[in-house]
């Protein structure tokens, strides 16, 4: 028994080897986290080999990638540091016998390729085989694209093992050229139903600053590049940065790259000096989870993610608030001031001062009740087993305003900032658009195949969500009642359970071109206060807060 890398919460793990099988357990040695076939001390692969190369199948897969790229189920882009320091023989399970570069390629062949080939052996008859592809970039002073969009098969395994023999670490490791090359490769094979993995492995800090921009500026450019990459692809993209050197090496840049990616994508940083295979297994597992999210219910096709523009949650909040402190608008009741650049002004409406803004006019969809467009609010009734129409939450509202950009993305839904609103006709040339009431979030399906339109939201995509929320609140109320009988009235230390109330806003927007109504429905909830800290207790991959990644995979 030897120590393994600790989990994400810092808890120890143990490594056991028996009959050429390596096992990783939790700190009690009772629960297995993962396992794999070991490698010999010579650094050669174990006796288990990949299936023989089928040239016909390999060539057919490559032709399919070229002629029908939508067939690709996942695309992994690898950036491997090939600077001179990768000649060192100081890390890995073959420490002292092979270089860092050799260890990296051997481990990639084993965990990224061979294990996936073995899994495909167990696909049953009639189940479509995935078309997963890999691209490789070697990072030195410039980026070298070694190969692009090669299918995962025995040919790729042999290519990586051959690269283990022929790779020549040299010079410095400049991050920016490799990030540029990675973005180009991701853009080539990245249709809206394709899961993506971007793996960036380095044994040190970037060398880009030599004789160029000051260090802080260059580092910010690196973080911005990663941020923009994840902003484009969102949750479909998994980002993994791996530090591969001794404990004394500074990997703060790799850590911050992963942090920059977490705003929109699934991202992690791992220091893998002891066990690179375990780090790769975690990333392959994350990619597999993304593929499951993108797979249709029958398992026969990949679902298409809607094209959206993303923004940070903080940006979606700007200028969306009631102005309750001002005594009067300088332009008088019912007549807003002219808009300046990015300006906003107080506006009095039935004795209540509200905020109006040019930003609202330019950047949001707006719907309002008039003789062309119709907005209505609905709530699921468990008693009636139907959606019932309700008045708007704010008594002065005649519509809703929804951001064009999303600020959140889950496995099934995308999230927009939203408010109830009103279109106010004034003496000015353009009507005044005003936001009212509480901040809300609007949720819609993440996928193209579930964008549906109905006259009433009886059978909409949101039906099951609304039903579940009502049942959950009913159970919570029963729980709170029993809890109150056990506690004294003055005991406020034990929290109660409640669920947010949800509604469906149904919009019928008039299309003058076709002289018909286009329907859109959004699921709406109250937006939680961004200044407060909330804990995400579980996620769609089965992870439970506080149990670490090992428990997530076991679930």
BAVORO-29358 format. One record per residue (C-alpha): residue number from 1; x, y, z. Coordinates in pm, whole numbers. Each point is the difference from the previous one (the first is absolute). Example, Ala and Ser with C-alpha at 12.3 -4.5 7.8 and 13.67 -1.06 7.14 Angstrom:
{tornu->1&px->1230&py->-450&pz->780};
{tornu->2&px->137&py->344&pz->-66};
! end
This chain:
{tornu->1&px->0&py->0&pz->0};
{tornu->2&px->131&py->344&pz->-97};
{tornu->3&px->-150&py->352&pz->19};
{tornu->4&px->-192&py->118&pz->-309};
{tornu->5&px->-99&py->354&pz->-98};
{tornu->6&px->-251&py->147&pz->250};
{tornu->7&px->-356&py->77&pz->-111};
{tornu->8&px->-131&py->351&pz->-72};
{tornu->9&px->-74&py->57&pz->369};
{tornu->10&px->355&py->-96&pz->102};
{tornu->11&px->-98&py->-335&pz->147};
{tornu->12&px->265&py->-273&pz->-44};
{tornu->13&px->-32&py->-292&pz->-241};
{tornu->14&px->191&py->-329&pz->-19};
{tornu->15&px->150&py->-188&pz->-294};
{tornu->16&px->15&py->-381&pz->-13};
{tornu->17&px->154&py->-219&pz->-273};
{tornu->18&px->-102&py->-365&pz->-35};
{tornu->19&px->50&py->-230&pz->-302};
{tornu->20&px->98&py->295&pz->-218};
{tornu->21&px->-320&py->188&pz->92};
{tornu->22&px->29&py->337&pz->176};
{tornu->23&px->-282&py->92&pz->240};
{tornu->24&px->-67&py->343&pz->153};
{tornu->25&px->-211&py->4&pz->317};
{tornu->26&px->-134&py->259&pz->241};
{tornu->27&px->172&py->78&pz->329};
{tornu->28&px->-161&py->-302&pz->172};
{tornu->29&px->118&py->-243&pz->-273};
{tornu->30&px->-356&py->-135&pz->-8};
{tornu->31&px->-135&py->168&pz->-315};
{tornu->32&px->163&py->-21&pz->-343};
{tornu->33&px->22&py->331&pz->-186};
{tornu->34&px->149&py->-130&pz->-327};
{tornu->35&px->232&py->-269&pz->-137};
{tornu->36&px->211&py->-71&pz->-308};
{tornu->37&px->248&py->-247&pz->-149};
{tornu->38&px->350&py->83&pz->118};
{tornu->39&px->312&py->56&pz->-207};
{tornu->40&px->331&py->-177&pz->41};
{tornu->41&px->305&py->168&pz->150};
{tornu->42&px->159&py->21&pz->-342};
{tornu->43&px->-269&py->245&pz->-100};
{tornu->44&px->-147&py->-234&pz->-264};
{tornu->45&px->-374&py->-66&pz->-10};
{tornu->46&px->-138&py->-304&pz->177};
{tornu->47&px->-48&py->-328&pz->-187};
{tornu->48&px->-354&py->101&pz->-86};
{tornu->49&px->-3&py->142&pz->-355};
{tornu->50&px->-253&py->192&pz->-203};
{tornu->51&px->-195&py->-174&pz->-276};
{tornu->52&px->183&py->-20&pz->-336};
{tornu->53&px->-33&py->291&pz->-240};
{tornu->54&px->-288&py->-25&pz->-244};
{tornu->55&px->120&py->225&pz->-284};
{tornu->56&px->-335&py->-8&pz->-176};
{tornu->57&px->-188&py->112&pz->313};
{tornu->58&px->260&py->265&pz->85};
{tornu->59&px->-12&py->151&pz->-350};
{tornu->60&px->-380&py->-6&pz->-2};
{tornu->61&px->-9&py->186&pz->332};
{tornu->62&px->243&py->264&pz->-128};
{tornu->63&px->-209&py->46&pz->-316};
{tornu->64&px->-313&py->40&pz->214};
{tornu->65&px->170&py->268&pz->210};
{tornu->66&px->88&py->190&pz->-316};
{tornu->67&px->-329&py->-37&pz->-189};
{tornu->68&px->-247&py->-6&pz->290};
{tornu->69&px->153&py->172&pz->304};
{tornu->70&px->-336&py->-5&pz->182};
{tornu->71&px->64&py->-373&pz->51};
{tornu->72&px->278&py->78&pz->249};
{tornu->73&px->-116&py->-62&pz->357};
{tornu->74&px->297&py->157&pz->179};
{tornu->75&px->317&py->191&pz->-82};
{tornu->76&px->298&py->8&pz->237};
{tornu->77&px->272&py->258&pz->-61};
{tornu->78&px->327&py->-73&pz->181};
{tornu->79&px->268&py->260&pz->65};
{tornu->80&px->315&py->-176&pz->125};
{tornu->81&px->299&py->199&pz->122};
{tornu->82&px->314&py->-97&pz->-198};
{tornu->83&px->236&py->261&pz->145};
{tornu->84&px->349&py->-108&pz->99};
{tornu->85&px->-94&py->-76&pz->362};
{tornu->86&px->-220&py->-288&pz->-119};
{tornu->87&px->326&py->-198&pz->-38};
{tornu->88&px->15&py->-37&pz->380};
{tornu->89&px->-60&py->-346&pz->152};
{tornu->90&px->-128&py->109&pz->339};
{tornu->91&px->-375&py->-68&pz->7};
{tornu->92&px->-256&py->-267&pz->-77};
{tornu->93&px->-36&py->-369&pz->81};
{tornu->94&px->316&py->-69&pz->-208};
{tornu->95&px->200&py->270&pz->178};
{tornu->96&px->371&py->-22&pz->-77};
{tornu->97&px->-35&py->-223&pz->-306};
{tornu->98&px->-195&py->207&pz->-257};
{tornu->99&px->-29&py->371&pz->-76};
{tornu->100&px->-300&py->209&pz->85};
{tornu->101&px->-88&py->15&pz->-372};
{tornu->102&px->19&py->-379&pz->-40};
{tornu->103&px->-212&py->-57&pz->309};
{tornu->104&px->-263&py->243&pz->-129};
{tornu->105&px->-38&py->-170&pz->-340};
{tornu->106&px->-7&py->-349&pz->147};
{tornu->107&px->-266&py->99&pz->252};
{tornu->108&px->-208&py->174&pz->-267};
{tornu->109&px->12&py->-315&pz->-213};
{tornu->110&px->-109&py->-210&pz->296};
{tornu->111&px->-275&py->210&pz->158};
{tornu->112&px->-126&py->218&pz->-281};
{tornu->113&px->3&py->-266&pz->-273};
{tornu->114&px->39&py->-361&pz->112};
{tornu->115&px->-262&py->15&pz->274};
{tornu->116&px->-251&py->159&pz->-239};
{tornu->117&px->63&py->-275&pz->-256};
{tornu->118&px->-63&py->-262&pz->268};
{tornu->119&px->-330&py->166&pz->93};
{tornu->120&px->-116&py->-7&pz->-362};
{tornu->121&px->41&py->-379&pz->2};
{tornu->122&px->-296&py->-20&pz->238};
{tornu->123&px->-244&py->192&pz->-222};
{tornu->124&px->-294&py->-225&pz->-81};
{tornu->125&px->-118&py->-78&pz->-351};
{tornu->126&px->-196&py->286&pz->-154};
{tornu->127&px->149&py->261&pz->235};
{tornu->128&px->179&py->267&pz->-207};
{tornu->129&px->372&py->27&pz->67};
{tornu->130&px->121&py->347&pz->98};
{tornu->131&px->224&py->193&pz->-235};
{tornu->132&px->242&py->164&pz->243};
{tornu->133&px->298&py->186&pz->-145};
{tornu->134&px->324&py->143&pz->140};
{tornu->135&px->230&py->283&pz->-113};
{tornu->136&px->353&py->55&pz->132};
{tornu->137&px->205&py->319&pz->39};
{tornu->138&px->357&py->5&pz->128};
{tornu->139&px->99&py->321&pz->178};
{tornu->140&px->347&py->151&pz->-43};
{tornu->141&px->88&py->354&pz->-115};
{tornu->142&px->-276&py->-51&pz->-256};
{tornu->143&px->-288&py->-246&pz->-16};
{tornu->144&px->38&py->-311&pz->-216};
{tornu->145&px->-319&py->-176&pz->-104};
{tornu->146&px->112&py->-364&pz->-6};
{tornu->147&px->-335&py->-136&pz->-121};
{tornu->148&px->-363&py->106&pz->0};
{tornu->149&px->-334&py->-179&pz->33};
{tornu->150&px->135&py->-356&pz->10};
{tornu->151&px->-261&py->-257&pz->112};
{tornu->152&px->60&py->-191&pz->322};
{tornu->153&px->114&py->-343&pz->-114};
{tornu->154&px->310&py->-217&pz->2};
{tornu->155&px->158&py->224&pz->-266};
{tornu->156&px->-11&py->293&pz->243};
{tornu->157&px->138&py->-218&pz->279};
{tornu->158&px->298&py->-98&pz->-213};
{tornu->159&px->48&py->361&pz->-115};
{tornu->160&px->29&py->121&pz->358};
{tornu->161&px->234&py->-286&pz->95};
{tornu->162&px->217&py->82&pz->-301};
{tornu->163&px->-1&py->366&pz->101};
{tornu->164&px->133&py->-116&pz->336};
{tornu->165&px->313&py->-118&pz->-180};
{tornu->166&px->43&py->290&pz->-243};
{tornu->167&px->-97&py->309&pz->204};
{tornu->168&px->283&py->247&pz->54};
{tornu->169&px->-52&py->247&pz->286};
{tornu->170&px->182&py->328&pz->-65};
{tornu->171&px->-1&py->377&pz->48};
{tornu->172&px->-275&py->184&pz->193};
{tornu->173&px->-374&py->-49&pz->53};
{tornu->174&px->-205&py->293&pz->-131};
{tornu->175&px->-367&py->-27&pz->96};
{tornu->176&px->-160&py->250&pz->-239};
{tornu->177&px->92&py->-167&pz->-334};
{tornu->178&px->-135&py->-331&pz->134};
{tornu->179&px->-323&py->162&pz->120};
{tornu->180&px->-42&py->153&pz->-347};
{tornu->181&px->54&py->-339&pz->-166};
{tornu->182&px->-238&py->-173&pz->244};
{tornu->183&px->-275&py->249&pz->-77};
{tornu->184&px->42&py->-57&pz->-373};
{tornu->185&px->-23&py->-378&pz->44};
{tornu->186&px->-303&py->21&pz->227};
{tornu->187&px->-176&py->220&pz->-253};
{tornu->188&px->64&py->-252&pz->-278};
{tornu->189&px->-184&py->-287&pz->170};
{tornu->190&px->-250&py->144&pz->246};
{tornu->191&px->-355&py->-34&pz->-131};
{tornu->192&px->-273&py->71&pz->253};
{tornu->193&px->-43&py->-366&pz->96};
{tornu->194&px->370&py->-73&pz->56};
{tornu->195&px->150&py->-33&pz->350};
{tornu->196&px->337&py->174&pz->34};
{tornu->197&px->307&py->-47&pz->219};
{tornu->198&px->291&py->242&pz->8};
{tornu->199&px->296&py->-142&pz->193};
{tornu->200&px->298&py->228&pz->67};
{tornu->201&px->301&py->-178&pz->158};
{tornu->202&px->315&py->185&pz->100};
{tornu->203&px->291&py->-44&pz->240};
{tornu->204&px->47&py->370&pz->72};
{tornu->205&px->-100&py->362&pz->-41};
{tornu->206&px->-44&py->157&pz->-347};
{tornu->207&px->307&py->137&pz->-179};
{tornu->208&px->-198&py->247&pz->-215};
{tornu->209&px->124&py->301&pz->196};
{tornu->210&px->360&py->-23&pz->-122};
{tornu->211&px->69&py->335&pz->-170};
{tornu->212&px->-369&py->68&pz->-67};
{tornu->213&px->-286&py->132&pz->212};
{tornu->214&px->47&py->52&pz->375};
{tornu->215&px->-73&py->-315&pz->199};
{tornu->216&px->-335&py->113&pz->154};
{tornu->217&px->-133&py->113&pz->-340};
{tornu->218&px->97&py->-326&pz->-170};
{tornu->219&px->-154&py->-206&pz->278};
{tornu->220&px->-326&py->192&pz->-27};
{tornu->221&px->0&py->-64&pz->-375};
{tornu->222&px->34&py->-374&pz->70};
{tornu->223&px->-290&py->3&pz->246};
{tornu->224&px->-213&py->209&pz->-237};
{tornu->225&px->66&py->-243&pz->-286};
{tornu->226&px->-116&py->-294&pz->212};
{tornu->227&px->-301&py->198&pz->125};
{tornu->228&px->-111&py->90&pz->-353};
{tornu->229&px->45&py->-359&pz->-116};
{tornu->230&px->-233&py->-129&pz->271};
{tornu->231&px->-241&py->288&pz->-55};
{tornu->232&px->-42&py->-119&pz->-358};
{tornu->233&px->-54&py->-372&pz->66};
{tornu->234&px->-151&py->9&pz->346};
{tornu->235&px->-83&py->-318&pz->186};
{tornu->236&px->83&py->-223&pz->-300};
{tornu->237&px->366&py->76&pz->60};
{tornu->238&px->197&py->-173&pz->274};
{tornu->239&px->329&py->171&pz->91};
{tornu->240&px->278&py->-177&pz->186};
{tornu->241&px->334&py->156&pz->90};
{tornu->242&px->263&py->-239&pz->133};
{tornu->243&px->325&py->90&pz->173};
{tornu->244&px->263&py->-270&pz->-57};
{tornu->245&px->311&py->66&pz->209};
{tornu->246&px->115&py->-19&pz->361};
{tornu->247&px->-178&py->159&pz->295};
{tornu->248&px->237&py->299&pz->-5};
{tornu->249&px->-114&py->117&pz->-345};
{tornu->250&px->-229&py->305&pz->-22};
{tornu->251&px->-322&py->-94&pz->-182};
{tornu->252&px->-199&py->310&pz->95};
{tornu->253&px->-57&py->93&pz->-366};
{tornu->254&px->-150&py->-342&pz->-79};
{tornu->255&px->-220&py->32&pz->308};
{tornu->256&px->-124&py->343&pz->-106};
{tornu->257&px->-64&py->-125&pz->-355};
{tornu->258&px->-234&py->-260&pz->146};
{tornu->259&px->-167&py->265&pz->216};
{tornu->260&px->-54&py->220&pz->-306};
{tornu->261&px->-165&py->-294&pz->-177};
{tornu->262&px->-243&py->-77&pz->284};
{tornu->263&px->-224&py->298&pz->-77};
{tornu->264&px->-157&py->-176&pz->-298};
{tornu->265&px->152&py->-350&pz->-30};
{tornu->266&px->80&py->-305&pz->211};
{tornu->267&px->362&py->52&pz->102};
{tornu->268&px->262&py->-135&pz->239};
{tornu->269&px->368&py->32&pz->84};
{tornu->270&px->198&py->-304&pz->115};
{tornu->271&px->359&py->-42&pz->117};
{tornu->272&px->86&py->-345&pz->-133};
{tornu->273&px->367&py->-54&pz->87};
{tornu->274&px->-79&py->-334&pz->169};
{tornu->275&px->-282&py->-140&pz->-210};
{tornu->276&px->-75&py->148&pz->-341};
{tornu->277&px->-229&py->-293&pz->-81};
{tornu->278&px->-239&py->95&pz->280};
{tornu->279&px->-14&py->361&pz->-125};
{tornu->280&px->-78&py->-115&pz->-355};
{tornu->281&px->-266&py->-241&pz->125};
{tornu->282&px->-180&py->289&pz->172};
{tornu->283&px->-2&py->205&pz->-323};
{tornu->284&px->-114&py->-294&pz->-215};
{tornu->285&px->-281&py->-61&pz->251};
{tornu->286&px->-103&py->365&pz->-20};
{tornu->287&px->-6&py->-17&pz->-382};
{tornu->288&px->-210&py->-316&pz->16};
{tornu->289&px->-252&py->180&pz->223};
{tornu->290&px->-25&py->280&pz->-256};
{tornu->291&px->-60&py->-255&pz->-278};
{tornu->292&px->-282&py->-151&pz->204};
{tornu->293&px->-159&py->345&pz->39};
{tornu->294&px->14&py->47&pz->-377};
{tornu->295&px->-138&py->-344&pz->-86};
{tornu->296&px->-367&py->-43&pz->-88};
{tornu->297&px->-222&py->-208&pz->228};
{tornu->298&px->7&py->-297&pz->-240};
{tornu->299&px->382&py->14&pz->-15};
{tornu->300&px->3&py->8&pz->-379};
{tornu->301&px->99&py->361&pz->-71};
{tornu->302&px->161&py->313&pz->145};
{tornu->303&px->-221&py->293&pz->98};
{tornu->304&px->70&py->345&pz->-139};
{tornu->305&px->75&py->276&pz->251};
{tornu->306&px->-161&py->336&pz->-76};
{tornu->307&px->235&py->275&pz->-121};
{tornu->308&px->7&py->264&pz->274};
{tornu->309&px->210&py->293&pz->118};
{tornu->310&px->126&py->-18&pz->359};
{tornu->311&px->65&py->266&pz->262};
{tornu->312&px->111&py->1&pz->362};
{tornu->313&px->-278&py->4&pz->263};
{tornu->314&px->122&py->337&pz->130};
{tornu->315&px->-44&py->159&pz->-344};
{tornu->316&px->-358&py->-125&pz->-29};
{tornu->317&px->-92&py->197&pz->312};
{tornu->318&px->99&py->349&pz->-108};
{tornu->319&px->-265&py->269&pz->19};
{tornu->320&px->-280&py->-242&pz->88};
{tornu->321&px->-144&py->151&pz->316};
{tornu->322&px->-282&py->213&pz->131};
{tornu->323&px->92&py->360&pz->75};
{tornu->324&px->-199&py->71&pz->316};
{tornu->325&px->201&py->289&pz->147};
{tornu->326&px->-40&py->281&pz->-251};
{tornu->327&px->-275&py->248&pz->69};
{tornu->328&px->-66&py->104&pz->-357};
{tornu->329&px->127&py->-28&pz->-353};
{tornu->330&px->136&py->334&pz->-120};
{tornu->331&px->-194&py->-49&pz->-322};
{tornu->332&px->-329&py->-50&pz->181};
{tornu->333&px->-230&py->-295&pz->48};
{tornu->334&px->-61&py->-203&pz->-314};
{tornu->335&px->279&py->153&pz->-203};
{tornu->336&px->353&py->-147&pz->22};
{tornu->337&px->312&py->197&pz->-79};
{tornu->338&px->178&py->-58&pz->-332};
{tornu->339&px->237&py->-296&pz->14};
{tornu->340&px->371&py->69&pz->14};
{tornu->341&px->271&py->-256&pz->-77};
{tornu->342&px->-63&py->-284&pz->244};
{tornu->343&px->-223&py->235&pz->198};
{tornu->344&px->-283&py->-89&pz->236};
{tornu->345&px->-262&py->217&pz->169};
{tornu->346&px->-272&py->0&pz->259};
{tornu->347&px->-356&py->-20&pz->-126};
{tornu->348&px->-321&py->38&pz->198};
{tornu->349&px->-277&py->-252&pz->-66};
{tornu->350&px->-319&py->17&pz->211};
{tornu->351&px->192&py->149&pz->291};
{tornu->352&px->285&py->-249&pz->-21};
{tornu->353&px->343&py->92&pz->-131};
{tornu->354&px->159&py->-260&pz->-226};
{tornu->355&px->319&py->-24&pz->-203};
{tornu->356&px->13&py->40&pz->-378};
{tornu->357&px->311&py->-53&pz->-207};
{tornu->358&px->135&py->13&pz->-355};
{tornu->359&px->175&py->-328&pz->81};
{tornu->360&px->-343&py->-165&pz->28};
{tornu->361&px->-101&py->118&pz->-344};
{tornu->362&px->311&py->-127&pz->-173};
{tornu->363&px->81&py->-332&pz->167};
{tornu->364&px->-322&py->-185&pz->88};
{tornu->365&px->-304&py->-161&pz->-151};
{tornu->366&px->-310&py->179&pz->105};
{tornu->367&px->-359&py->-120&pz->-7};
{tornu->368&px->-304&py->194&pz->110};
{tornu->369&px->-376&py->-28&pz->-5};
{tornu->370&px->-153&py->199&pz->-282};
{tornu->371&px->-215&py->-88&pz->-296};
{tornu->372&px->291&py->-181&pz->-171};
{tornu->373&px->193&py->-176&pz->277};
{tornu->374&px->-142&py->-191&pz->295};
{tornu->375&px->177&py->-97&pz->322};
{tornu->376&px->-160&py->-219&pz->267};
{tornu->377&px->116&py->-167&pz->322};
{tornu->378&px->-87&py->-361&pz->89};
{tornu->379&px->50&py->-225&pz->301};
{tornu->380&px->-38&py->-375&pz->27};
{tornu->381&px->-279&py->-111&pz->234};
{tornu->382&px->43&py->-345&pz->152};
{tornu->383&px->-365&py->-3&pz->106};
{tornu->384&px->-131&py->86&pz->-348};
{tornu->385&px->278&py->-188&pz->-178};
{tornu->386&px->23&py->288&pz->-245};
{tornu->387&px->168&py->337&pz->-52};
{tornu->388&px->-213&py->287&pz->131};
{tornu->389&px->37&py->356&pz->-126};
{tornu->390&px->95&py->264&pz->259};
{tornu->391&px->33&py->379&pz->-15};
{tornu->392&px->349&py->147&pz->-30};
{tornu->393&px->194&py->19&pz->328};
{tornu->394&px->42&py->378&pz->-11};
{tornu->395&px->-338&py->176&pz->-37};
{tornu->396&px->138&py->245&pz->-258};
{tornu->397&px->173&py->-259&pz->-218};
{tornu->398&px->-116&py->-58&pz->-354};
{tornu->399&px->282&py->-225&pz->-120};
{tornu->400&px->347&py->-137&pz->68};
{tornu->401&px->353&py->95&pz->-93};
{tornu->402&px->258&py->-278&pz->-49};
{tornu->403&px->373&py->33&pz->-56};
{tornu->404&px->132&py->-126&pz->-334};
{tornu->405&px->311&py->-145&pz->167};
{tornu->406&px->-16&py->-294&pz->238};
{tornu->407&px->187&py->10&pz->332};
{tornu->408&px->-51&py->-364&pz->101};
{tornu->409&px->-2&py->-339&pz->-168};
{tornu->410&px->-101&py->-335&pz->147};
{tornu->411&px->-27&py->-350&pz->-140};
{tornu->412&px->-351&py->69&pz->-136};
{tornu->413&px->-68&py->374&pz->21};
{tornu->414&px->153&py->338&pz->-73};
{tornu->415&px->-65&py->301&pz->224};
{tornu->416&px->-70&py->364&pz->-89};
{tornu->417&px->-51&py->303&pz->223};
{tornu->418&px->-363&py->112&pz->-9};
{tornu->419&px->-241&py->257&pz->143};
{tornu->420&px->-362&py->87&pz->-46};
{tornu->421&px->-33&py->321&pz->-200};
{tornu->422&px->-227&py->261&pz->-145};
{tornu->423&px->-17&py->191&pz->-325};
{tornu->424&px->-95&py->358&pz->79};
{tornu->425&px->-115&py->231&pz->-278};
{tornu->426&px->131&py->355&pz->48};
{tornu->427&px->26&py->326&pz->-191};
{tornu->428&px->346&py->-100&pz->-119};
{tornu->429&px->68&py->-156&pz->-341};
{tornu->430&px->54&py->-348&pz->146};
{tornu->431&px->-201&py->-181&pz->268};
{tornu->432&px->169&py->-40&pz->338};
{tornu->433&px->90&py->-354&pz->112};
{tornu->434&px->0&py->-44&pz->377};
{tornu->435&px->102&py->-292&pz->221};
{tornu->436&px->-218&py->-80&pz->300};
{tornu->437&px->-6&py->-227&pz->301};
{tornu->438&px->246&py->-260&pz->122};
{tornu->439&px->298&py->-134&pz->-188};
{tornu->440&px->-75&py->-337&pz->-154};
{tornu->441&px->167&py->-267&pz->-210};
{tornu->442&px->-146&py->-142&pz->-319};
{tornu->443&px->83&py->-359&pz->-91};
{tornu->444&px->-33&py->-168&pz->-337};
{tornu->445&px->114&py->-327&pz->-150};
{tornu->446&px->370&py->-23&pz->-81};
{tornu->447&px->-73&py->-207&pz->-309};
{tornu->448&px->-142&py->83&pz->-340};
{tornu->449&px->-225&py->-307&pz->-9};
{tornu->450&px->-193&py->116&pz->307};
{tornu->451&px->-89&py->351&pz->-109};
{tornu->452&px->-377&py->-40&pz->-20};
{tornu->453&px->-291&py->237&pz->-48};
{tornu->454&px->-355&py->-44&pz->127};
{tornu->455&px->-312&py->210&pz->37};
{tornu->456&px->-11&py->-86&pz->372};
{tornu->457&px->289&py->-161&pz->191};
{tornu->458&px->-183&py->-324&pz->76};
{tornu->459&px->251&py->-242&pz->-150};
{tornu->460&px->309&py->217&pz->-13};
{tornu->461&px->361&py->-88&pz->77};
{tornu->462&px->-42&py->171&pz->338};
{tornu->463&px->-292&py->-215&pz->116};
{tornu->464&px->204&py->-263&pz->186};
{tornu->465&px->212&py->264&pz->170};
{tornu->466&px->-308&py->181&pz->130};
{tornu->467&px->-154&py->-325&pz->122};
{tornu->468&px->320&py->-99&pz->180};
{tornu->469&px->29&py->339&pz->172};
{tornu->470&px->-356&py->-25&pz->130};
{tornu->471&px->50&py->-353&pz->134};
{tornu->472&px->331&py->102&pz->159};
{tornu->473&px->-161&py->297&pz->174};
{tornu->474&px->-284&py->-220&pz->126};
{tornu->475&px->252&py->-241&pz->155};
{tornu->476&px->200&py->292&pz->141};
{tornu->477&px->-307&py->146&pz->166};
{tornu->478&px->-77&py->-334&pz->165};
{tornu->479&px->362&py->-23&pz->116};
{tornu->480&px->-6&py->353&pz->142};
{tornu->481&px->-324&py->-74&pz->187};
{tornu->482&px->146&py->-307&pz->169};
{tornu->483&px->320&py->189&pz->77};
{tornu->484&px->-193&py->286&pz->164};
{tornu->485&px->-164&py->-248&pz->236};
{tornu->486&px->341&py->-115&pz->121};
{tornu->487&px->154&py->345&pz->49};
{tornu->488&px->-82&py->281&pz->235};
{tornu->489&px->-154&py->313&pz->-158};
{tornu->490&px->312&py->200&pz->87};
{tornu->491&px->243&py->-241&pz->-171};
{tornu->492&px->110&py->162&pz->-326};
{tornu->493&px->327&py->-190&pz->-40};
{tornu->494&px->-155&py->-285&pz->-201};
{tornu->495&px->-78&py->105&pz->-358};
{tornu->496&px->-327&py->-84&pz->-170};
{tornu->497&px->-31&py->-133&pz->-354};
{tornu->498&px->-172&py->187&pz->-282};
{tornu->499&px->2&py->1&pz->-379};
{tornu->500&px->-23&py->295&pz->-235};
{tornu->501&px->-338&py->55&pz->-157};
{tornu->502&px->14&py->-34&pz->-379};
{tornu->503&px->-221&py->133&pz->-278};
{tornu->504&px->-20&py->-22&pz->-377};
{tornu->505&px->-28&py->323&pz->-197};
{tornu->506&px->-165&py->-60&pz->-335};
{tornu->507&px->77&py->254&pz->-273};
{tornu->508&px->-186&py->30&pz->-328};
{tornu->509&px->203&py->235&pz->-218};
{tornu->510&px->-149&py->127&pz->-321};
{tornu->511&px->203&py->-66&pz->-315};
{tornu->512&px->-100&py->264&pz->-259};
{tornu->513&px->181&py->-183&pz->-282};
{tornu->514&px->-210&py->-315&pz->21};
{tornu->515&px->-295&py->171&pz->171};
{tornu->516&px->-5&py->-252&pz->285};
{tornu->517&px->97&py->-42&pz->362};
{tornu->518&px->330&py->-158&pz->109};
{tornu->519&px->-22&py->-156&pz->345};
{tornu->520&px->273&py->-17&pz->260};
{tornu->521&px->-21&py->-125&pz->356};
{tornu->522&px->249&py->57&pz->280};
{tornu->523&px->18&py->-161&pz->341};
{tornu->524&px->48&py->274&pz->261};
{tornu->525&px->114&py->3&pz->363};
{tornu->526&px->108&py->266&pz->245};
{tornu->527&px->369&py->80&pz->-37};
{tornu->528&px->202&py->-68&pz->314};
{tornu->529&px->197&py->287&pz->147};
{tornu->530&px->346&py->-12&pz->-159};
{tornu->531&px->160&py->161&pz->306};
{tornu->532&px->-89&py->-300&pz->216};
{tornu->533&px->196&py->-326&pz->-3};
{tornu->534&px->-186&py->-316&pz->-96};
{tornu->535&px->126&py->-358&pz->1};
{tornu->536&px->-58&py->-231&pz->-296};
{tornu->537&px->-72&py->-324&pz->186};
{tornu->538&px->-14&py->-230&pz->-301};
{tornu->539&px->35&py->14&pz->-379};
{tornu->540&px->-125&py->-186&pz->-306};
{tornu->541&px->302&py->-235&pz->-2};
{tornu->542&px->-93&py->-145&pz->340};
{tornu->543&px->256&py->196&pz->201};
{tornu->544&px->-98&py->72&pz->361};
{tornu->545&px->158&py->298&pz->176};
{tornu->546&px->285&py->-99&pz->232};
{tornu->547&px->56&py->-349&pz->-137};
{tornu->548&px->266&py->82&pz->-262};
{tornu->549&px->43&py->-126&pz->-355};
{tornu->550&px->44&py->-360&pz->104};
{tornu->551&px->-349&py->-15&pz->143};
{tornu->552&px->-135&py->166&pz->-311};
{tornu->553&px->130&py->-278&pz->-222};
{tornu->554&px->-128&py->-268&pz->236};
{tornu->555&px->-349&py->147&pz->-15};
! end
